[in-house]
Amino acid sequence: MRFRRLLVVSLLMMAASFHGCHKAGTGPASQAAVGSYDTETDWTDSQKAIPLGYQEAQGKRVFYQYCVWCHADASPAGPSNRSNLTPMPALLNDGSVLNSQNDDYLQNLITLGGSAVGKSAMMPPYGKTLTPDEIRSVIAFTRAAAQPPYQPPVRPGSQYSPK
């Protein structure tokens, strides 16, 4: 009888703890996630969540599989290899470096590797590993995570040009 009571109490405590894990609508991440596929914690402000659209969320998946080891200071598995590389690769969210590069340049860099565009040969070519859509998704994720935020260029004379 005592074992049964202990088992029931243990099950109730487990159920209560699981219920606490699934509270909806708390914190900045859940507020930012409304209408988005995923979020990324801002690397410069852990209290801020960046909402990601579908393509950006796919880019996040690819980034954390292939790119995090060199383009972040830490990976989900621990420290990255970034500090051991010379020259040290740009962080994915370094808008001061990557915002000035157009999407075609970034696509060539990822597809062909660093040496093909005058950058480090340590950046391998991913053109046979990733699909063109995956590469565009990584670029979209890079743009979403950029600090300072990425501002797409406007075409002169378009309706989106500053007046």
TORKOL-4160 file (C-alpha; in steps of 0.2 Angstrom, whole numbers, padded with zeros to 4 digits, m for minus):
163
<pt num="1" X="0000" Y="0000" Z="0000"/>
<pt num="2" X="0014" Y="0012" Z="0005"/>
<pt num="3" X="0023" Y="0008" Z="m0012"/>
<pt num="4" X="0007" Y="0012" Z="m0022"/>
<pt num="5" X="0005" Y="0029" Z="m0012"/>
<pt num="6" X="0023" Y="0033" Z="m0016"/>
<pt num="7" X="0020" Y="0029" Z="m0034"/>
<pt num="8" X="0005" Y="0040" Z="m0036"/>
<pt num="9" X="0013" Y="0055" Z="m0027"/>
<pt num="10" X="0028" Y="0053" Z="m0039"/>
<pt num="11" X="0017" Y="0052" Z="m0055"/>
<pt num="12" X="0007" Y="0067" Z="m0049"/>
<pt num="13" X="0024" Y="0077" Z="m0046"/>
<pt num="14" X="0030" Y="0072" Z="m0063"/>
<pt num="15" X="0014" Y="0077" Z="m0071"/>
<pt num="16" X="0014" Y="0094" Z="m0062"/>
<pt num="17" X="0032" Y="0097" Z="m0068"/>
<pt num="18" X="0028" Y="0093" Z="m0086"/>
<pt num="19" X="0013" Y="0105" Z="m0086"/>
<pt num="20" X="0025" Y="0119" Z="m0080"/>
<pt num="21" X="0036" Y="0116" Z="m0095"/>
<pt num="22" X="0022" Y="0119" Z="m0107"/>
<pt num="23" X="0016" Y="0136" Z="m0101"/>
<pt num="24" X="0011" Y="0146" Z="m0117"/>
<pt num="25" X="0013" Y="0164" Z="m0119"/>
<pt num="26" X="0027" Y="0168" Z="m0106"/>
<pt num="27" X="0043" Y="0177" Z="m0110"/>
<pt num="28" X="0050" Y="0186" Z="m0125"/>
<pt num="29" X="0052" Y="0171" Z="m0136"/>
<pt num="30" X="0034" Y="0165" Z="m0136"/>
<pt num="31" X="0028" Y="0183" Z="m0139"/>
<pt num="32" X="0040" Y="0184" Z="m0154"/>
<pt num="33" X="0036" Y="0167" Z="m0160"/>
<pt num="34" X="0018" Y="0172" Z="m0164"/>
<pt num="35" X="0016" Y="0170" Z="m0183"/>
<pt num="36" X="0033" Y="0164" Z="m0186"/>
<pt num="37" X="0040" Y="0146" Z="m0189"/>
<pt num="38" X="0054" Y="0148" Z="m0176"/>
<pt num="39" X="0065" Y="0160" Z="m0167"/>
<pt num="40" X="0083" Y="0163" Z="m0164"/>
<pt num="41" X="0090" Y="0171" Z="m0148"/>
<pt num="42" X="0098" Y="0187" Z="m0152"/>
<pt num="43" X="0117" Y="0184" Z="m0149"/>
<pt num="44" X="0119" Y="0201" Z="m0142"/>
<pt num="45" X="0104" Y="0201" Z="m0131"/>
<pt num="46" X="0098" Y="0185" Z="m0124"/>
<pt num="47" X="0082" Y="0192" Z="m0118"/>
<pt num="48" X="0077" Y="0196" Z="m0136"/>
<pt num="49" X="0070" Y="0183" Z="m0148"/>
<pt num="50" X="0071" Y="0186" Z="m0167"/>
<pt num="51" X="0056" Y="0179" Z="m0176"/>
<pt num="52" X="0060" Y="0168" Z="m0191"/>
<pt num="53" X="0050" Y="0165" Z="m0207"/>
<pt num="54" X="0050" Y="0148" Z="m0215"/>
<pt num="55" X="0065" Y="0151" Z="m0226"/>
<pt num="56" X="0075" Y="0158" Z="m0212"/>
<pt num="57" X="0070" Y="0144" Z="m0200"/>
<pt num="58" X="0077" Y="0132" Z="m0214"/>
<pt num="59" X="0093" Y="0142" Z="m0214"/>
<pt num="60" X="0094" Y="0141" Z="m0195"/>
<pt num="61" X="0093" Y="0122" Z="m0197"/>
<pt num="62" X="0107" Y="0121" Z="m0210"/>
<pt num="63" X="0118" Y="0134" Z="m0200"/>
<pt num="64" X="0118" Y="0123" Z="m0185"/>
<pt num="65" X="0122" Y="0108" Z="m0194"/>
<pt num="66" X="0136" Y="0114" Z="m0205"/>
<pt num="67" X="0141" Y="0132" Z="m0201"/>
<pt num="68" X="0141" Y="0135" Z="m0182"/>
<pt num="69" X="0158" Y="0127" Z="m0179"/>
<pt num="70" X="0166" Y="0142" Z="m0188"/>
<pt num="71" X="0154" Y="0156" Z="m0188"/>
<pt num="72" X="0149" Y="0156" Z="m0170"/>
<pt num="73" X="0158" Y="0158" Z="m0153"/>
<pt num="74" X="0149" Y="0143" Z="m0146"/>
<pt num="75" X="0139" Y="0128" Z="m0153"/>
<pt num="76" X="0125" Y="0118" Z="m0145"/>
<pt num="77" X="0139" Y="0105" Z="m0141"/>
<pt num="78" X="0151" Y="0118" Z="m0133"/>
<pt num="79" X="0164" Y="0130" Z="m0139"/>
<pt num="80" X="0166" Y="0132" Z="m0158"/>
<pt num="81" X="0182" Y="0131" Z="m0168"/>
<pt num="82" X="0181" Y="0149" Z="m0173"/>
<pt num="83" X="0195" Y="0155" Z="m0162"/>
<pt num="84" X="0207" Y="0142" Z="m0169"/>
<pt num="85" X="0206" Y="0148" Z="m0187"/>
<pt num="86" X="0217" Y="0161" Z="m0195"/>
<pt num="87" X="0210" Y="0172" Z="m0201"/>
<pt num="88" X="0195" Y="0171" Z="m0189"/>
<pt num="89" X="0179" Y="0169" Z="m0199"/>
<pt num="90" X="0165" Y="0182" Z="m0197"/>
<pt num="91" X="0151" Y="0178" Z="m0185"/>
<pt num="92" X="0135" Y="0174" Z="m0193"/>
<pt num="93" X="0127" Y="0189" Z="m0185"/>
<pt num="94" X="0141" Y="0202" Z="m0188"/>
<pt num="95" X="0131" Y="0214" Z="m0198"/>
<pt num="96" X="0145" Y="0226" Z="m0199"/>
<pt num="97" X="0154" Y="0213" Z="m0210"/>
<pt num="98" X="0141" Y="0204" Z="m0219"/>
<pt num="99" X="0127" Y="0217" Z="m0222"/>
<pt num="100" X="0138" Y="0225" Z="m0235"/>
<pt num="101" X="0140" Y="0209" Z="m0245"/>
<pt num="102" X="0126" Y="0206" Z="m0258"/>
<pt num="103" X="0116" Y="0190" Z="m0259"/>
<pt num="104" X="0125" Y="0184" Z="m0275"/>
<pt num="105" X="0142" Y="0186" Z="m0267"/>
<pt num="106" X="0137" Y="0176" Z="m0251"/>
<pt num="107" X="0129" Y="0163" Z="m0262"/>
<pt num="108" X="0146" Y="0161" Z="m0272"/>
<pt num="109" X="0156" Y="0161" Z="m0256"/>
<pt num="110" X="0146" Y="0147" Z="m0249"/>
<pt num="111" X="0144" Y="0137" Z="m0265"/>
<pt num="112" X="0162" Y="0139" Z="m0271"/>
<pt num="113" X="0172" Y="0141" Z="m0255"/>
<pt num="114" X="0182" Y="0155" Z="m0248"/>
<pt num="115" X="0197" Y="0154" Z="m0260"/>
<pt num="116" X="0185" Y="0156" Z="m0276"/>
<pt num="117" X="0181" Y="0173" Z="m0270"/>
<pt num="118" X="0197" Y="0179" Z="m0263"/>
<pt num="119" X="0194" Y="0174" Z="m0245"/>
<pt num="120" X="0201" Y="0161" Z="m0234"/>
<pt num="121" X="0204" Y="0143" Z="m0241"/>
<pt num="122" X="0198" Y="0137" Z="m0224"/>
<pt num="123" X="0180" Y="0140" Z="m0230"/>
<pt num="124" X="0175" Y="0125" Z="m0239"/>
<pt num="125" X="0164" Y="0124" Z="m0255"/>
<pt num="126" X="0147" Y="0118" Z="m0250"/>
<pt num="127" X="0140" Y="0118" Z="m0268"/>
<pt num="128" X="0139" Y="0099" Z="m0269"/>
<pt num="129" X="0134" Y="0097" Z="m0251"/>
<pt num="130" X="0119" Y="0110" Z="m0250"/>
<pt num="131" X="0106" Y="0113" Z="m0262"/>
<pt num="132" X="0104" Y="0131" Z="m0269"/>
<pt num="133" X="0088" Y="0133" Z="m0259"/>
<pt num="134" X="0098" Y="0128" Z="m0243"/>
<pt num="135" X="0111" Y="0140" Z="m0247"/>
<pt num="136" X="0098" Y="0154" Z="m0250"/>
<pt num="137" X="0090" Y="0149" Z="m0233"/>
<pt num="138" X="0107" Y="0151" Z="m0224"/>
<pt num="139" X="0108" Y="0168" Z="m0232"/>
<pt num="140" X="0091" Y="0173" Z="m0226"/>
<pt num="141" X="0095" Y="0167" Z="m0209"/>
<pt num="142" X="0111" Y="0177" Z="m0209"/>
<pt num="143" X="0101" Y="0193" Z="m0214"/>
<pt num="144" X="0088" Y="0189" Z="m0200"/>
<pt num="145" X="0101" Y="0187" Z="m0186"/>
<pt num="146" X="0112" Y="0202" Z="m0192"/>
<pt num="147" X="0117" Y="0215" Z="m0179"/>
<pt num="148" X="0115" Y="0229" Z="m0184"/>
<pt num="149" X="0100" Y="0224" Z="m0193"/>
<pt num="150" X="0101" Y="0221" Z="m0211"/>
<pt num="151" X="0093" Y="0234" Z="m0223"/>
<pt num="152" X="0091" Y="0227" Z="m0240"/>
<pt num="153" X="0097" Y="0239" Z="m0254"/>
<pt num="154" X="0084" Y="0249" Z="m0263"/>
<pt num="155" X="0084" Y="0251" Z="m0282"/>
<pt num="156" X="0086" Y="0270" Z="m0287"/>
<pt num="157" X="0070" Y="0276" Z="m0294"/>
<pt num="158" X="0059" Y="0262" Z="m0287"/>
<pt num="159" X="0044" Y="0265" Z="m0276"/>
<pt num="160" X="0055" Y="0259" Z="m0261"/>
<pt num="161" X="0068" Y="0273" Z="m0263"/>
<pt num="162" X="0070" Y="0286" Z="m0249"/>
<pt num="163" X="0062" Y="0302" Z="m0255"/>
